[in-house]
């Protein structure tokens, strides 16, 4: 497949007919690697996966039941994809796995394939080396972020795939002048924007590249196709936000530290560097930074390589600078490494024969990536060792192993839902009425709805409970916070810590009942379940919460 694709996209200044080699081509080997990676991901998702849905995945699945043009914190694409996959493959997923998790995660496998194929096309074409493309695919497939994106359906798998292919189309549009390539880039940017707002950085990087190196492109239609695609992708998001008090923009503004007056935070920069070092196993971060210097535009004359530099190094510097204001998540700079990883592997290739440190660093990073992939996908292999290291739980530290177990957020939800179902059954038997299920944090309603019997509606009371920020659940109506008359007198089953404003909203409160996971070793998760009788509604002052978006 990729060998055929590179024949359609010439990787040299001229197309030369060569005799068919007797050994597999780099494109054929890359295709085989991608197929193997996809097959392993499918087998894991549909057969061997011990991990429950992450709260983000369950949250987006909850969105998919109320399709819209946008949502509180993200665009609509992730909800559309999950809904389509569940409609097409939901029954098969339930038959094979017992629930819809396989169908929810199937699009992640598809976009994983698209990302690796785009990476090969970009690396093989820009550096005119199919072997480099093969190396990029082989090394990228061992990165934890890439492996996670192959089996977890968050916004990142479609976003990174559209970013990669958008960059491929821009490169080919600049090389050939073909409007079809620019139209493809516009489509990728539009769809990527519907997945993650960070897609706005790709056309910004292209504009910066053109301003510095190819200003004549502004007199051609290609770049305007790209910018029109970006505007088209933003259109539904902007219209939806105009109808919902601009909540998405306020949320993003708060996430990046907008309005903060805390000054420069050097610990934020240190945390950013540590996060990137860990995510790339050190070696690849060093290679990326070295490649950024090696292929800087002042030294590099190849236009395509310059484009990769502009689509990575300045953006990385921007994320680093932003961490001085407010620390972000380690995966936020992920699109930087679409182009940046190609440059890093190219730099490693240049240093390979003359540097033993580069060779051993690369070998160790690949091996570490493979080990990390196994441990992260099968956390039960490491949890006994973690429990031994951290010791037994204490009153002050009831979850000692949680900070070392990065999969803790994907564990225990089935067990929690089973306990909630048991409490629901007891309340229903005692009152003759189905109780209302709610959570005190935005991460709880989606996971409870997904795993509880019958997929009941689950609400969030985190805002008046002073335990959460605003979320999508504040926008859906009716809800207990804004529409007390719809729920007055009802009995609630609530998961999470209850504050005084929440307790005051009921006539009588029972609990808590504690649920720990796992029960046989040091727990990594615990929740409290409360039965709250006679809902009276929240006080007006409590309904506004802490005002954070």
N, C-alpha and C positions, 0 to 999 in steps of 0.2 A: 504493500500500500504506500509506504513512505518512499520507497524507491521510485514508484511511478509518479508520486507527487513531485519529487525533485527533478524528474524529467520534464514535468509541466512547468516548474519554476526553475529556470536555468540558474546554476550556481557558479557560472563563470562568465567571462565576457563574451564567449562564443559557445554555441551548442556544437559539440564534437561527437560524432558517432564513434563509439568504442566497441570492441568485441566484448560479448557477454563473458564475464569472468566465470571461472569454474568454481570459485568459492563464493559463499553468500556475500552480497554487498552490504555496506553499512546500513543502507535503508532497509534491507530485508531483516537484518539483525535488530535494528531499532523497532521495526514492526513486531518482531517476535517478542522483544522485551515488553512492549506496550501491551500486547495481547496477554502475556503471562501475568503482568501486573494487574490487568483488568480481571482476568480469571481468578486470581488469588483474592482480589477485592470482592468479587461477586460471591465466591465461596465463603468468605468471611462474613459478609453481610447477611447472606441467606441461610447459612448452615452453622457456622462456628462462633458467631459473635456472642461473647459473654456480657457485653456492655449494653445497658439500657440507653434509651434516647437521652442525649444531653438536654438540659433545660432549654437551650436555644432551639434545638431541633423540634422539641415538643411545642415550643412557643410558636414557631413558624407553621407547624402542623395545625395548631389551633387557628392561626390566621387563615389557613386554607379552607376552613369551613365558612368563612365570611369574605369571599373574594372582593377585592376593592382595588382602586387605582393606586393606592399607597397605604402605608401604615405608620404608626407612631415613630418608629426609629429607623425603618428601612423602606426601600422601595418594594414593589409588589412581586418581583420576579420569583423570589424563593417560594412564596405561597402558591403562585401559579404552577410552578414546577412540581411541588409536592402534591398539589391537588390532582394534576394530570397523571402523575405516577400512581397515586392511590386509586384513581378511577380505573386505570388500565391494568394495574398489577396487584391491587389490594387483595383480591380473593386468593390469588396465588401466594402472596406473602402470608396471609393468615393460615392457609393450608400447610405451608412449609415451616413457618416459624411460630405460629400461634398468635401473632398480632401483625400490625401494619408497619412495623419498623423496617422490614426489608424493602417495602415499597417507598417509604419515606426516604430511605438512603440510596435508592437506585440511581437517581439523577447525579449523585456525587460520583458514582463510578463512571457514568457517561462523560461528565466534564473532566474527570481525571484523565481519561483517554484523550480528550480534545486538548488538554493542556500539554501533555507529553508530546503529542503529534505536532502541536504548534511550536513547542520548544525545539524539536528536531528541525522543523522547517526553517525556523529563524536562525539557529546556529549553523546549520549546513549551508544555508544560502548566504548569510552575511559574510561568513569567513570562507566560503567556497570550499567547504570541507565536510563531506558526509560523515567522515570518521569523527570529526568534532561533534557533529549532531548526535551521533550514536553515544559518544562519551557524556554529553550533556544529559541525555535521556537516562543513561545508566546511573549516573551520579544523582540526578534530581530525584529519581525514584526511591532513593534511600533517605531523603530528607524527611524528618518527622512531620513538618507542616504539609508536605506533599502526600505522605502516607495517610495522615489524618484526613486530608481533603478527599482521599479516595474512598473513605468509608463513613464519613460524617457529613450530613447534608445541612450545612450552614450557608451563609451568603458567599463564602469565599470560593468554593469550587466553580460556580458559574462565573463569578466576577473575574477570577484569575484566568480562566479559559478565554473569556471575551477580551480581556486585556492583551493576552498573548497574541490571539489572532488579529486583534485590532492593530497591534504593532507590526505583525507580518504584512497586513494589507497596506499600512502606511509605507513601509519599506518598499514593497513592490510598486505602490503608486508612485513613489519618488523615482524608482529605477526606470519604470516604463512609461510613466505619464498616463497610464490607463485609468479612465474614469471608473471602470468597474471595480478596481482595487480600492479606490477612494470611497466608492459607495459601500463596499464591504467593510471598510474601516468605520464608516459612519454607522452602519448597522451594529457593529460590535460595540461601539461606544454607547449607542442608544440603549442596547440591551444590558450592557454592563452597568450603566447608570441606574437602571431599574433594579439591579442587584445590590449595588453599593455606591454611595455617593462619591467615594474616593476616585471613581472612574474619571471625574473631572480633571484629575491630574494628568491623564494621558494626553488629551488635546492640548493642555497647557504646556507639557513638555515638548510636543511637536511644534507648537507655535514658537517656543523659545529657540528650538533648534533652527527653525527657518529664519528667525530674526537675526541670528548670529551667522548663519552659513548660506542660506538660500532664499534671500528675500524676493527673488523673482517669482517664487512659487505663489506669492500672494496675488499675482496677476493671472494665475491659472485657477480653474474651478475646483481642483482637488481639495485644497485645504478648506475651502468654503463648504464642500460636501461634508467634510469631517465636522466642522463646527455646527453645521445644520443638524447633523445626527446627534451631536451632544445636546443641542437645544431641544430636539424632539424627545430625547430620553428624559429630559427634565420636565417636559410639559405636564404629564400626568401627576408628577410629584408636586409641582408648584400649584396646580389647580386644586389638588386634594388638600394641600396645606393651607391654601387660601380659605378653604371651607372649614378648617379645623384649627384656627388660631395659630398657624405656623408652628405647630408643636415639633415637627421633625427638625426644623432649623434651630429652634431653641434647645432641643435635646443635643444636637451636634455641637452647637455653640458652647453648651455647658461641658460636654465631654472634652473639648480641646482647650478648656480653661478660659473661655471667653468671659470677660467681666471680672476675672480673678485679679486680686491686687496683692498677691503674696510675694511678688518680686521674683528674681531669678532663683531657681532651685537646682543647684549643682548636683544634688543627690538624684534628681530626675534624670539628668544626663548620664550619671553613673549607672542608674537602673536601666536606662535604654541600652547602653553599651553592653551591660551584663546580659540583658535579655536577648540581644542579637547574637552575642557570642555563644550563648547556650543553644539558641535555636539553630545555629549554623555550625555547631561543634567547633568553634574557634577557627579551624583551618579555612573554612569557606568564607568566613567574615574577613580574615586576613587577606585571602586571595581576592575578594571583591574590592577591598580598599586598595590593595596593590594594583589591581587592574584599573581602578578608577584613576590612579596616577599614571599608569603606563599608557592608557588609551585616551588621555585627556585631549581635547580638541586642539590645543596648541601644538601637540606633537603628532597626533593621528590625522592623516589626510583622507582616509577612506570615509566617504559620506555615510555609508551604512553603519560603520562602527561608531562614528560620531553620534548617529541617531540613538544607538543603544546607550551611549554614555549619557546623553541628555535625558533619556527615559529612565535613568537609574541614579546616577551619582548626585545630581542636584536635588532630586526628590528625597534621597536618603539623608542628605544634609538638612533638608527642611524638617523631616521627622525628628532628627536629632535636636535641632533648634527648638522645635515645639515641646520636647520633653523638658526643657528648661522652665517652661511655664506650667505644664501639668503632665505627669507621667501617663503614658498610654499603655496599650496592650502590646505584647511582643509581636503579634501578627499584623499590626497596623502597617508596617513598611513592606508587607509581603509583595505587593505589585512591583516594588523596586527591584526585586530579585528575578523577575521574569527576564528583563534584559541584563540585569547585573550578574546573574548566575552564568549566562553565556559568556560575558566578559571574564568572569572569574575562571571558568574552565579553560578559556583561551589563554589566559595568563599562565595557568598551571601547565598547560601544554608547552608553552615557551620555556618554562623553567625546568621541565621534567628531567631532561638529560643532565643538567648541570647542578641540581640541588637535591641532595638526599633528604633534606628536611621537607621539601615540597612533596616528594614521593611518599615518605612515611606519614606525613600529615594527611595526604589524600587517602592513603590506605586506611589509616586509623579512623578518619571521618566516615568513610563508607562502611567499615565494619561496625563502628559505633551506631551509625544510622540503622543498620540491619538489626542490631541487638535491640535498639530502642523501639523499633517498629514491633518486634515480637513482644517485648515487655509491655508496651503501651496497649497493644491489642489483646494481650492475655495477662492482665494485671495480677491474676491469682498466682502467677509464678513468683512474683516479688513480694506480695503482701505479707507472707510469714516472716520474711527477712526484715521488712519494715517494722513489723510488730515487735520483733526481737530487739531491734535497734532503739526504738522510741520508748519501749517499756509499756507497762499497763496504764490504762486511763486513770486520771485522778479527778477530784472535784474541780480543781482549777483548770485542768487540761483534759476534758472528757474525750477529745478526739486527737490524740497525740500523733497518729500516723497520717492525718489528712493533709498536712502541709507537704509531705513527701510523696503522696500518691496523687499524681496529676489526673488520674481517671476517677477520682472520688465523686466528681459531679455527675458521672455517668453510671452510678451504682446505687442500688437499693431502692429504686423507684417502684419496682414491682412489689417488693415487700411492703413498702409504705402504702401503696394503693390497696394491697390485700388487707392491711389493718384498717384503713379508712372504710373499705367495703364492709368489714365486720362491724364497725361502729355505725355505719349507715343502716345496716340490717337491724341492729339493736334498737336504734332510734325509730325506725319505721315500724317495728313490731310494737314498740311502746306507745307511739303517738298515732299510728295509722296514717301518717303523712310522710312523704319523701323529704328528708332534710336538705337544706341548701349547703353545698360544699364550697368552701372558700379557702384562700391562702393569704398569708401576710407578706408575701413577696412575689414579684412578677414571675419568678422562675417556677412557682408552684402550680398555678392553675393549668398550664399546658400539660405538665407531666402527670398531674392527677387526672385530668380529663382523659389523657391517652391510656393510662393503665387501669383506671377504675372501671368496674363492670358497667357496661352500657354507655360509656363515654358521656357522663352527665355534664351539664354546664357547670363550670367552676369559676368563681369570681375572685377578685382581688380586693382585700380591704387594707392593703399595705399603706395606702396614702393616709387615711385617718388614724391608722394604728401607729403612725410615725416610724414605720419600719421600712419604708420603700419610697422611691421616687415615683413620678408620673410614669404611666405605661399605657399600652394599647387598651388595657382593661378599663381605664377611666373613660375611654371614648365610646365603648360599646354600651348601648342602652337596651333594656333597663339594667341597672346595677345597684347593689345595696347602698353604695355611697351616695349617689345622686337621686335615687328613686326609692326612698325608704318605704313609701306607701305600698309598693309592689311586694315587699318582703315583710311587712310589719307582722309581728306575732309568730313568725316562723322560727323553727329550730335550725341552727347552723352547726355543721361539723367543720371546724377550722383547723388548719395545719399551720404551725409556726408559733413564735412567741407572741403572746398577747400583751399589749400595753394598756394603760389605764383608759385611754379613750375608747378602745374596743370593748373592754370589760363593761364600761359604763353604758354601752349601746344595747346591753341585754339585761333581762330581769334576773337571770341566774346562769352561772357558769360552772360547768363540771370539768375537772381535769387538773393537770394534764396527764395524758397517757403517753409514755415515751416509747419511741420506736428507734432501735439501734440497728445499724448494719455495718459489718456482719455481726452475728451474735456469738460466733465461736472463737473469734480472735479479736484483736484490738479494733474497736469500731472506727470507721472512717466517716460515718454520717449518722446523724440522729435528728429526729423531729419530734415535736410535741403535738398531740391531737387533743382538741378541746370540743366539748359539746356545750353549746351556748343556747339557752332557751329564751324565748320571748323577745325577739328583736324589736327594739324601740327606735332605731335610727341613730345616726351619729350627730353630735353637736355641730352646728355650722362652722365653728372655728376649727374643729378637727377635720372637717371634710377637705380643707385646703392643704393639709399635710405640711411638709416642710418647704414646699414650693420648688424643690429641685426637679430639673428636667434631665 
